[in-house]
Amino acid sequence: MKWTDVQDIAIELSEAHPEVDPRYVNFVDLRGWVLALDDFDDDPAHCGEKVLEAIQAAWIDEAD
């Protein structure tokens, strides 16, 4: 997965962290969790606040 695979990342995060409410995840933790996903393979430097916002929004949708 790459940073642009927002929906896939959200699904993986919801499966990896079912106990977490994504509305309350800070971006530092979110970025770390994305980088720790087994299927994630992208440059950590290519991540910005907009990408993390999109991932968090998709994760919230996935959780609902």
Order of alpha helices (4+ residues) and beta strands (2+ residues): alpha-alpha-alpha
